[in-house]
Amino acid sequence: MNMAVVPAKNEEGRIGKVLTMLQDTPVAKIIVVVNGSCDNTMREVKRLRLKNVEILHFTPELGIDVPRAIGAYYAYKNGAACVVFVDGDLIGDIGMLIKELIHAVSNCEVDLAMTDCYPDLEYKSELAEQVLLFRSLLNLKLGLYDKIGVATPSHGPHAVSRKLMDSIDFRDFAVPPMVLAFAKKHGLSVDVPVKLPQKLLGSKIRNYFHAKKIADTIIGDTLEAINYFNDRPRERCYLFKEYQGYNPLRRFDILENFLSKA
């Protein structure tokens, strides 16, 4: 069974479009992880009355990527053979992209299928250039750069197989580059079957403060993944700077509690 995990925090006006788009894909169940919302996200989801949508609701904000980990574990426990991750703000024309990711996992024995959101390596800002540099560094360390470029589970829709979920620590879904490093380290199949420039995903436009925090988060996550791959402590430091970003706001405590009880 194919399932989708859709993290949603304050996505009123967007989440409905995402869930409607997913109705035209080979997804049997959609798990919406509503967390920390103070708008009408929950009401908008319920108003659609979609039979294949299940809501996991958390009053506190779970922090970046933790909803993915919770959704992935829930889907796994409910028999998912393939899980595709789609952020709740992506209102671009991505239906075909989702279908291709699921096809790669379900029919081509790919264990981690990602989207290349920078197919032309166009740098729109210094922050983007910095982040892509570290993403390149990780993929070079993994010996995957020639195959996947700067693709990462941190950015864009992606999908994983049952085989990957059978062996991974679900906490690693909360630090997305760890999923990529894990897959390579354990001989799982990694591919980038689809390309779509970032600007076509239809994600929200954020301010510089958020962009800087996200950049530091992804860089720190990438450093963790490199250290894990090299059998070193999972530190987030490079050249005497520690890259934390939003990492301290990730509610690993809630994730731990969910994993222990689900």
C-alpha positions as CSV (number, residue, x, y, z in Angstrom):
1,M,0.0,0.0,0.0
2,N,1.3,3.5,-0.9
3,M,0.9,6.2,1.7
4,A,1.7,9.9,1.8
5,V,2.9,11.8,4.9
6,V,1.9,15.5,4.8
7,P,3.3,17.7,7.6
8,A,1.1,20.7,8.2
9,K,1.5,23.8,10.4
10,N,-0.6,26.8,9.6
11,E,-1.3,25.8,6.1
12,E,-4.8,27.2,5.8
13,G,-5.5,27.9,2.1
14,R,-2.8,25.5,0.9
15,I,-3.4,22.1,2.6
16,G,-6.7,21.6,0.8
17,K,-4.9,22.0,-2.6
18,V,-2.2,19.5,-1.6
19,L,-4.6,16.9,-0.4
20,T,-6.8,17.3,-3.5
21,M,-3.7,16.9,-5.7
22,L,-2.8,13.7,-3.9
23,Q,-6.2,12.2,-4.8
24,D,-5.0,11.8,-8.3
25,T,-1.9,9.8,-7.4
26,P,-1.5,6.1,-6.5
27,V,-1.8,6.9,-2.8
28,A,-4.2,4.8,-0.8
29,K,-3.9,6.7,2.5
30,I,-2.8,10.2,3.4
31,I,-1.5,10.9,6.9
32,V,-1.7,14.6,7.7
33,V,0.5,15.5,10.7
34,V,-1.1,18.7,12.0
35,N,1.0,20.4,14.6
36,G,1.3,23.8,16.3
37,S,-1.4,25.3,14.1
38,C,-3.2,28.4,15.2
39,D,-5.2,28.9,12.0
40,N,-7.9,26.8,10.3
41,T,-5.6,24.0,8.9
42,M,-7.5,21.3,10.8
43,R,-10.9,22.6,9.8
44,E,-9.8,22.8,6.1
45,V,-8.7,19.2,6.2
46,K,-11.9,18.0,7.8
47,R,-14.1,20.0,5.5
48,L,-12.8,18.1,2.5
49,R,-14.3,14.8,3.9
50,L,-11.7,12.7,2.1
51,K,-12.1,9.1,3.1
52,N,-8.4,8.2,2.6
53,V,-7.1,11.0,4.9
54,E,-6.1,10.4,8.5
55,I,-5.1,13.2,10.8
56,L,-2.5,13.0,13.5
57,H,-2.9,16.1,15.7
58,F,-0.4,17.6,18.0
59,T,-1.2,20.8,19.8
60,P,2.5,21.9,20.3
61,E,4.7,22.6,17.3
62,L,6.8,19.5,16.6
63,G,9.6,21.4,14.9
64,I,11.0,21.0,11.4
65,D,11.0,17.4,10.1
66,V,9.8,15.7,13.3
67,P,6.3,15.4,11.7
68,R,7.9,13.4,8.9
69,A,9.4,10.9,11.4
70,I,6.1,10.5,13.2
71,G,4.2,10.1,10.0
72,A,6.7,7.6,8.6
73,Y,6.5,5.4,11.7
74,Y,2.7,5.5,11.7
75,A,2.6,4.6,8.0
76,Y,5.0,1.8,8.6
77,K,3.0,0.4,11.5
78,N,0.0,0.5,9.3
79,G,1.5,-1.6,6.5
80,A,2.9,1.0,4.1
81,A,5.0,-0.5,1.3
82,C,6.0,2.9,0.0
83,V,5.8,6.3,1.8
84,V,6.0,9.6,-0.1
85,F,6.6,12.8,1.8
86,V,4.9,16.0,0.6
87,D,5.0,19.2,2.6
88,G,1.7,20.8,3.3
89,D,2.5,24.0,1.5
90,L,3.5,22.7,-1.9
91,I,0.7,23.9,-4.2
92,G,2.7,23.6,-7.4
93,D,1.8,21.3,-10.3
94,I,3.6,18.3,-8.7
95,G,1.1,15.4,-9.2
96,M,3.1,13.7,-12.0
97,L,6.3,14.1,-9.9
98,I,4.6,12.3,-7.0
99,K,3.5,9.5,-9.4
100,E,7.1,9.1,-10.6
101,L,8.5,8.9,-7.1
102,I,6.1,6.2,-6.2
103,H,6.7,4.3,-9.4
104,A,10.5,4.3,-8.7
105,V,10.0,2.8,-5.3
106,S,7.1,0.4,-6.2
107,N,8.3,-0.8,-9.6
108,C,12.0,-0.1,-9.9
109,E,13.3,-1.3,-6.6
110,V,14.5,2.1,-5.5
111,D,14.6,2.5,-1.7
112,L,15.1,6.3,-1.5
113,A,13.7,8.3,-4.5
114,M,14.3,12.0,-4.3
115,T,13.6,15.2,-6.3
116,D,16.4,17.3,-7.8
117,C,15.2,20.8,-7.1
118,Y,18.4,22.4,-8.5
119,P,18.9,20.7,-11.8
120,D,20.8,23.6,-13.2
121,L,22.6,24.6,-10.0
122,E,21.3,28.2,-10.2
123,Y,22.2,30.0,-7.1
124,K,19.6,32.6,-6.2
125,S,21.4,33.8,-3.1
126,E,24.6,33.4,-1.0
127,L,22.6,31.3,1.4
128,A,21.5,28.9,-1.3
129,E,25.1,28.6,-2.6
130,Q,26.3,27.8,0.9
131,V,23.7,25.1,1.5
132,L,24.3,23.5,-1.9
133,L,28.0,23.4,-1.2
134,F,27.4,21.3,1.9
135,R,24.9,19.2,0.2
136,S,27.5,18.6,-2.6
137,L,30.1,17.7,0.1
138,L,27.8,15.0,1.6
139,N,26.9,13.5,-1.7
140,L,30.6,13.4,-2.7
141,K,31.5,11.7,0.6
142,L,28.8,9.1,-0.1
143,G,30.1,8.5,-3.6
144,L,26.7,9.6,-5.0
145,Y,27.3,13.0,-6.5
146,D,27.7,11.9,-10.1
147,K,24.3,10.1,-9.8
148,I,22.2,12.4,-7.7
149,G,23.9,15.8,-7.8
150,V,22.8,17.9,-4.8
151,A,19.5,16.1,-4.2
152,T,18.6,15.6,-0.5
153,P,15.6,14.3,1.5
154,S,15.6,17.8,3.1
155,H,14.3,19.4,0.0
156,G,11.3,18.5,-2.2
157,P,9.0,15.5,-2.3
158,H,10.7,12.1,-1.8
159,A,9.7,8.5,-1.2
160,V,11.1,5.5,0.7
161,S,10.5,1.8,0.5
162,R,9.4,-0.7,3.1
163,K,12.8,-2.3,2.9
164,L,14.4,1.0,4.1
165,M,11.9,1.4,6.8
166,D,12.5,-2.2,8.0
167,S,16.0,-1.3,9.1
168,I,16.2,2.4,9.8
169,D,15.9,4.2,13.2
170,F,12.8,6.3,12.6
171,R,14.4,9.1,14.6
172,D,16.6,9.7,11.6
173,F,13.7,10.9,9.5
174,A,13.8,14.0,11.7
175,V,17.2,14.7,10.3
176,P,16.6,14.1,6.6
177,P,20.2,13.8,5.3
178,M,20.6,10.9,7.7
179,V,18.2,8.9,5.7
180,L,20.4,9.4,2.6
181,A,23.6,8.5,4.5
182,F,21.9,5.5,6.1
183,A,20.7,4.2,2.7
184,K,24.1,4.4,1.2
185,K,25.9,2.9,4.2
186,H,23.5,-0.1,4.2
187,G,23.7,-0.8,0.5
188,L,20.2,0.4,-0.3
189,S,19.2,1.8,-3.7
190,V,19.2,5.6,-4.1
191,D,18.0,7.5,-7.2
192,V,16.6,10.8,-8.4
193,P,13.9,9.9,-10.9
194,V,12.5,13.4,-11.1
195,K,13.7,17.0,-11.5
196,L,11.8,20.2,-10.7
197,P,13.3,23.6,-10.0
198,Q,12.6,24.9,-6.6
199,K,10.5,27.8,-7.8
200,L,7.9,25.4,-9.4
201,L,7.2,23.5,-6.1
202,G,4.8,26.3,-5.0
203,S,6.1,26.5,-1.5
204,K,5.6,29.6,0.7
205,I,7.8,32.6,0.3
206,R,9.6,33.2,3.6
207,N,11.7,36.0,5.1
208,Y,15.5,36.1,5.4
209,F,15.5,35.2,9.1
210,H,13.7,32.0,8.3
211,A,15.9,31.3,5.3
212,K,19.1,31.7,7.4
213,K,17.7,29.4,10.1
214,I,16.8,26.8,7.5
215,A,20.2,27.1,5.9
216,D,21.9,26.5,9.2
217,T,19.6,23.6,10.0
218,I,20.3,21.8,6.7
219,I,24.0,22.4,6.9
220,G,24.1,21.0,10.5
221,D,22.0,18.1,9.4
222,T,24.4,17.4,6.5
223,L,27.4,17.5,8.9
224,E,25.6,15.0,11.2
225,A,25.1,12.7,8.2
226,I,28.8,13.0,7.1
227,N,30.0,12.2,10.6
228,Y,27.6,9.3,10.9
229,F,28.8,7.9,7.6
230,N,32.4,8.2,8.8
231,D,31.5,6.4,12.1
232,R,32.2,9.6,14.1
233,P,30.0,11.4,16.7
234,R,27.1,13.2,15.1
235,E,28.4,16.7,15.6
236,R,27.1,19.8,13.8
237,C,30.4,21.8,13.7
238,Y,32.6,22.9,10.8
239,L,35.6,25.2,11.1
240,F,34.8,26.1,14.7
241,K,31.2,27.0,13.9
242,E,28.2,25.0,15.2
243,Y,25.3,24.9,12.8
244,Q,22.1,24.4,14.8
245,G,19.4,26.5,13.1
246,Y,16.0,25.1,14.1
247,N,17.5,21.9,15.4
248,P,17.0,22.8,19.1
249,L,13.3,23.3,18.4
250,R,12.8,19.8,17.2
251,R,10.6,18.0,19.7
252,F,12.6,14.8,19.9
253,D,10.9,14.2,23.3
254,I,7.5,14.0,21.7
255,L,8.9,11.8,18.9
256,E,10.4,9.5,21.5
257,N,7.1,9.2,23.3
258,F,5.2,8.5,20.1
259,L,7.6,5.8,19.0
260,S,7.4,4.1,22.4
261,K,3.6,4.0,22.4
262,A,2.5,3.7,18.7
